[in-house]
């Protein structure tokens, strides 16, 4: 299975698929409203077929390691579109300013391991890392919902993790025929210090596997609730808390 990675609006709506055009369309379906005026980045040569789909929408920047000649011609039909040829992304430091100075830190390159609290995970190592890589680029508190191979809803930047969770499910129902999803994976970058989030997920009556870090004083209560209610729950070894 090839990995055609697409980044829309700098929130890394990435998916696994064999054809680049399908990668683009599924990434766009994740949040077509937010994609307007955004950035689309590819990790493989942009084809003319995909370029013809791209110009149907408005974007500021298209980035890829290379472009087919016909793709360039297609992209040139759009005014004020910037086309960037990016060979390789290097690990860089990040800077955040605060009132008393600045914080300089290395880019987050950690991967995560999982431990079953209840149930068995169907995710292989590649997909686990793939989904975690998406999660860590969403602003905290981040909640991300995935189907088998793509991001279908996400919510970040909320001060309340419960608000982020509720908003993520709201967007899922708003933008998709959510009843078609048989198995969803929910990734959280924050631990659940109370059972309220798990209670909400249970009430949704959808088959969801939950992946989240641990670390609160109520970890035992969370584990007990997951087991008692037979929720597929898995502990992530690392947090990816982006501000």
C-alpha positions in Angstrom: 0.0 0.0 0.0 1.6 3.3 -1.1 1.4 6.4 1.1 0.2 9.4 -0.9 0.2 12.0 1.8 -1.9 15.2 1.4 -1.8 18.2 3.7 -4.7 20.6 3.4 -4.7 24.0 5.2 -1.7 22.9 7.2 -3.6 20.4 9.3 -2.2 17.3 7.7 -5.3 15.6 6.4 -3.3 12.5 5.4 -4.6 9.2 4.1 -3.4 5.9 2.7 -4.4 5.1 -0.9 -3.0 3.8 -4.1 -4.0 6.6 -6.3 -3.0 10.2 -5.8 -6.3 11.7 -6.9 -8.2 9.6 -4.4 -5.8 10.8 -1.7 -6.7 14.4 -2.6 -10.4 13.8 -2.8 -10.6 12.0 0.6 -8.4 14.6 2.2 -10.6 17.3 0.9 -13.7 15.5 2.2 -12.3 15.7 5.7 -13.1 19.4 5.9 -13.9 21.0 2.5 -15.0 24.3 4.2 -11.7 24.9 6.0 -9.7 23.9 2.9 -10.9 27.0 1.0 -7.9 29.4 0.5 -5.5 26.9 2.2 -2.4 25.0 1.3 -2.2 21.6 -0.4 1.0 19.7 -0.1 1.9 16.3 -1.6 4.8 13.9 -0.9 4.9 12.6 -4.5 5.0 14.1 -8.0 1.8 15.9 -8.7 0.0 14.4 -11.7 -2.1 16.3 -14.3 -5.1 14.3 -13.3 -4.9 15.6 -9.7 -4.1 19.1 -10.9 -7.4 19.2 -12.8 -9.2 18.4 -9.6 -7.2 21.0 -7.6 -8.1 23.9 -9.9 -11.8 23.3 -9.3 -11.2 24.9 -5.8 -9.4 28.0 -4.5 -6.1 27.5 -2.8 -3.2 29.8 -2.0 -0.3 27.3 -2.4 0.4 23.9 -4.0 3.6 22.2 -2.8 5.1 18.9 -4.1 8.5 17.4 -4.6 7.9 17.5 -8.4 5.3 18.2 -11.0 4.3 16.6 -14.3 4.7 19.2 -17.2 1.0 18.9 -18.0 0.2 19.5 -14.3 2.1 22.8 -14.4 0.1 23.9 -17.4 -3.1 23.1 -15.6 -2.1 25.0 -12.4 -1.1 28.0 -14.5 -4.7 28.6 -15.4 -5.4 29.7 -11.8 -4.6 33.3 -10.9 -2.5 34.1 -7.8 -1.8 30.4 -7.2 1.7 29.8 -5.8 3.4 26.5 -6.8 6.3 25.4 -4.7 8.8 22.5 -5.5 9.9 21.1 -2.1 12.5 18.3 -2.3 12.8 17.5 1.4 11.5 18.7 4.7 14.2 19.1 7.3 13.7 18.9 11.0 13.6 22.4 12.4 13.2 24.2 15.7 10.0 25.9 16.5 9.6 29.2 18.3 6.7 30.5 20.4 6.7 34.1 21.8 5.4 34.9 25.2 5.1 38.1 27.2 8.5 37.5 28.9 10.5 36.2 26.0 10.4 33.2 23.7 10.3 29.4 23.8 12.5 27.6 21.4 12.1 23.8 21.0 12.8 21.0 18.6 10.1 19.9 16.2 8.0 17.0 17.5 9.3 13.8 15.9 8.1 11.3 18.5 6.2 8.2 17.6 3.9 6.3 20.0 3.4 2.8 21.2 0.1 1.4 22.3 -1.0 -0.8 25.2 -4.4 -2.3 25.3 -6.6 -1.4 28.3 -9.5 -3.3 26.8 -9.9 -4.9 23.4 -7.6 -5.6 20.4 -6.3 -3.0 18.0 -6.6 -3.6 14.3 -4.1 -0.9 13.5 -0.7 -2.0 12.2 2.4 0.0 13.2 2.4 2.1 10.0 -1.2 3.2 10.4 -0.7 4.0 14.1 2.2 6.3 13.4 0.3 7.8 10.4 -2.7 8.7 12.6 -0.5 9.9 15.5 1.4 12.2 13.0 -1.9 13.8 12.0 -3.0 14.2 15.6 0.2 16.0 16.8 -0.2 18.7 14.2 -3.8 19.6 15.4 -3.9 22.3 18.0 -4.7 21.1 21.5 -7.0 20.0 22.9 -7.0 17.8 19.8 -9.5 15.1 19.0 -9.3 13.3 15.6 -11.6 10.6 14.1 -10.3 8.2 11.4 -11.9 5.6 9.3 -9.8 2.8 7.9 -7.4 5.0 5.9 -8.3 8.7 6.4 -9.1 11.5 8.7 -12.9 12.1 8.7 -13.2 14.7 11.4 -11.0 16.7 13.8 -11.3 19.4 16.4 -8.5 21.3 18.0 -7.7 24.6 19.8 -10.4 24.2 22.4 -9.8 25.1 26.0 -12.1 22.2 27.0 -11.3 18.7 25.9 -15.1 17.8 26.2 -15.9 20.7 23.9 -13.3 19.4 21.4 -14.8 15.9 21.6 -18.3 17.1 21.1 -17.3 19.4 18.2 -15.5 16.5 16.5 -18.6 14.3 16.5 -20.7 17.3 15.4 -18.5 17.9 12.4 -18.5 14.2 11.6 -22.3 14.2 11.4 -22.5 17.5 9.6 -20.1 16.6 6.8 -20.6 12.8 6.3 -23.1 10.1 6.2 -21.7 8.9 9.5 -23.8 5.8 9.7 -21.7 4.3 6.9 -18.7 4.2 9.2 -18.4 0.7 10.7 -15.2 1.1 12.6 -13.7 4.5 13.7 -10.5 5.2 15.6 -10.6 8.2 17.9 -7.2 9.8 18.9 -6.8 12.3 21.7 -3.7 14.2 22.6 -4.9 14.7 26.1 -5.7 12.1 28.7 -9.2 11.7 30.1 -9.1 12.7 33.8 -12.8 12.0 34.2 -15.2 9.5 32.6 -17.4 12.3 31.0 -15.6 11.9 27.7 -16.0 8.2 27.7 -19.7 8.5 28.7 -20.2 10.8 25.7 -18.6 8.4 23.3 -20.7 5.5 24.7 -23.9 7.5 24.1 -23.0 8.0 20.5 -23.6 4.3 19.9 -20.9 4.1 17.3 -18.2 1.5 17.1 -15.1 3.5 18.1 -11.7 2.5 19.3 -10.2 5.1 21.6 -6.5 5.9 21.7 -5.3 8.3 24.4 -2.4 8.9 26.8 -2.7 8.3 30.5 -1.4 10.3 33.4 -4.2 11.6 35.6 -4.9 10.5 39.2 -8.1 8.9 37.9 -6.4 6.5 35.5 -7.8 3.5 37.5 -11.3 4.9 37.2 -10.9 5.4 33.4 -9.6 1.8 33.0 -12.4 0.4 35.1 -15.0 2.3 33.1 -13.6 1.2 29.8 -13.5 -2.5 30.9 -17.0 -2.4 32.5 -18.6 -0.8 29.4 -16.5 -2.9 27.0 -15.0 0.1 25.3 -12.0 -0.6 23.0 -9.5 1.6 24.8 -5.7 1.9 24.2 -3.0 3.8 26.0 -0.6 5.9 23.9 2.9 6.0 25.2 3.5 9.7 24.4 1.6 12.9 24.4 1.7 15.3 21.5 0.3 18.5 23.0 0.6 21.3 20.4 0.0 25.0 21.3 
